[in-house]
Amino acid sequence: MYTFSDNLLHTLTTARKIAVLTGAGISAESGVATFRDPDGLWAKFRPEELASMDGFLKNPNMVWEWYEARRKVVDSVKPNAGHTALVEMQKWYEERGGRFTLITQNVDRLHQQAGSHDVIELHGNIIDNYCSRCKKPHEYRYTSTAPNVKEPPRCTYCGGMIRPAVVWFGEMLPPDALEAAQEAAETCEVFFSIGTSAEVYPAAGLPIEAKRAGALFIEVNPNQTAITRFADVSISAPSGEALPALFASMLAKNNIL
Ligand SMILES: NC(=O)c1ccc[n+]([C@@H]2O[C@H](COP(=O)([O-])OP(=O)(O)OC[C@H]3O[C@@H](n4cnc5c(N)ncnc54)[C@H](O)[C@@H]3O)[C@@H](O)[C@H]2O)c1
């Protein structure tokens, strides 16, 4: 049973501009492993070998197969109650003329599958592919029914190796996505940071930018993070439980306003 203060519910039901940053933790309850938790992906694999251009060039087949394995997981899971609560919140604010911007570091597309729209993807996505040499998009898509593809397909234009459309370590974030995320952070009244360890910049800087610009900063995470000490409200619980409970409390509060 979750209880939220009247102050918090008042702020949430009267605010008009909300921004949300999500990380791997929001997909944990769907069955997608996080990165830095003790049983997360980086406990088993070295990031620089699997998520960098250098790693890809050194061992393309291993990196490709690793992403194919992650695609298989993502393909087999469903959005959870945390994703759904964000869909409902977006709808609720927009029906009232508000603005609800969802920014994600996740590459799994579960927010879109749940029904969120205009999601800002800071780290790309795991579904699409493009040529590592000429950068042209490539039509390859993972499907569970097709035979395993054990090495990167080749570009039809230049013969370069095809890579997943995720942002690797050492690469720039898509400038449009970053700019839109920063604008939302700087202008919102409430900023949620959900299921992220806030270790990877520039995404991790967004909650602090929002707070500096005057927003209420709410963190939803069962564990302490690098930015927990800056949170105005810290909801220490799994997002699949906390977010539906918070939205239900907002609706109850709104009905008696
Ligand atoms: N291209 C790549 O493959 C690659 C490589 C490395 C990092 N990255 C990026 O780094 C980003 C940052 O990492 P991150 O912060 O998203 O993941 P993370 O693994 O660093 O942190 C996950 C967080 O989720 C929390 N969590 C666990 N279960 C939860 C639950 N049920 N509800 C709410 N929170 C829960 C954990 O306490 C933790 O703080 C990643 O999203 C990823 O895009 C990508």
The ligand as a MOL file (V3000), in Angstrom:
LIG
                    3D

  0  0  0     0  0            999 V3000
M  V30 BEGIN CTAB
M  V30 COUNTS 44 48 0 0 0
M  V30 BEGIN ATOM
M  V30 1 N 24.3010 0.7750 -26.3080 0
M  V30 2 C 24.3250 -0.0210 -25.2710 0
M  V30 3 O 24.1390 -1.1900 -25.3800 0
M  V30 4 C 24.5600 0.5880 -23.9560 0
M  V30 5 C 25.6470 0.2460 -23.2180 0
M  V30 6 C 25.8100 0.8180 -21.9570 0
M  V30 7 C 24.9200 1.6940 -21.4780 0
M  V30 8 N 23.9090 2.0100 -22.2430 0 CHG=1
M  V30 9 C 22.9830 2.9680 -21.8210 0
M  V30 10 O 23.2170 3.4640 -20.5220 0
M  V30 11 C 21.9560 3.7950 -20.0460 0
M  V30 12 C 21.9330 4.1310 -18.5820 0
M  V30 13 O 21.7450 3.0320 -17.8110 0
M  V30 14 P 20.3870 2.9260 -16.9920 0
M  V30 15 O 20.4080 3.9500 -15.9170 0
M  V30 16 O 19.2610 2.9270 -17.9730 0 CHG=-1
M  V30 17 O 20.4790 1.4710 -16.4210 0
M  V30 18 P 21.2620 0.9530 -15.1310 0
M  V30 19 O 21.3360 -0.5320 -15.2560 0
M  V30 20 O 22.5310 1.6940 -14.9330 0
M  V30 21 O 20.3050 1.3360 -13.9200 0
M  V30 22 C 19.0830 0.6790 -13.7230 0
M  V30 23 C 18.4080 1.3030 -12.5500 0
M  V30 24 O 17.1230 0.7490 -12.4470 0
M  V30 25 C 16.8450 0.5380 -11.0920 0
M  V30 26 N 15.8010 -0.4890 -11.0330 0
M  V30 27 C 15.9240 -1.8350 -11.0040 0
M  V30 28 N 14.7090 -2.4130 -10.9740 0
M  V30 29 C 13.8090 -1.4020 -10.9820 0
M  V30 30 C 12.3850 -1.3580 -10.9700 0
M  V30 31 N 11.6420 -2.4740 -10.9550 0
M  V30 32 N 11.7800 -0.1420 -10.9780 0
M  V30 33 C 12.5040 0.9980 -10.9940 0
M  V30 34 N 13.8470 1.0170 -11.0090 0
M  V30 35 C 14.4880 -0.1730 -10.9990 0
M  V30 36 C 18.1480 0.1560 -10.4680 0
M  V30 37 O 18.1430 0.4100 -9.0600 0
M  V30 38 C 19.1190 1.0580 -11.2140 0
M  V30 39 O 19.2840 2.2940 -10.5450 0
M  V30 40 C 21.1460 2.6170 -20.5190 0
M  V30 41 O 19.7980 2.8860 -20.6320 0
M  V30 42 C 21.6500 2.3580 -21.8700 0
M  V30 43 O 20.8980 3.0110 -22.8670 0
M  V30 44 C 23.6970 1.4770 -23.4600 0
M  V30 END ATOM
M  V30 BEGIN BOND
M  V30 1 1 1 2
M  V30 2 2 2 3
M  V30 3 1 2 4
M  V30 4 1 4 5
M  V30 5 2 4 44
M  V30 6 2 5 6
M  V30 7 1 6 7
M  V30 8 2 7 8
M  V30 9 1 8 9
M  V30 10 1 8 44
M  V30 11 1 9 10
M  V30 12 1 9 42
M  V30 13 1 10 11
M  V30 14 1 11 12
M  V30 15 1 11 40
M  V30 16 1 12 13
M  V30 17 1 13 14
M  V30 18 2 14 15
M  V30 19 1 14 16
M  V30 20 1 14 17
M  V30 21 1 17 18
M  V30 22 2 18 19
M  V30 23 1 18 20
M  V30 24 1 18 21
M  V30 25 1 21 22
M  V30 26 1 22 23
M  V30 27 1 23 24
M  V30 28 1 23 38
M  V30 29 1 24 25
M  V30 30 1 25 26
M  V30 31 1 25 36
M  V30 32 1 26 27
M  V30 33 1 26 35
M  V30 34 2 27 28
M  V30 35 1 28 29
M  V30 36 1 29 30
M  V30 37 2 29 35
M  V30 38 1 30 31
M  V30 39 2 30 32
M  V30 40 1 32 33
M  V30 41 2 33 34
M  V30 42 1 34 35
M  V30 43 1 36 37
M  V30 44 1 36 38
M  V30 45 1 38 39
M  V30 46 1 40 41
M  V30 47 1 40 42
M  V30 48 1 42 43
M  V30 END BOND
M  V30 END CTAB
M  END
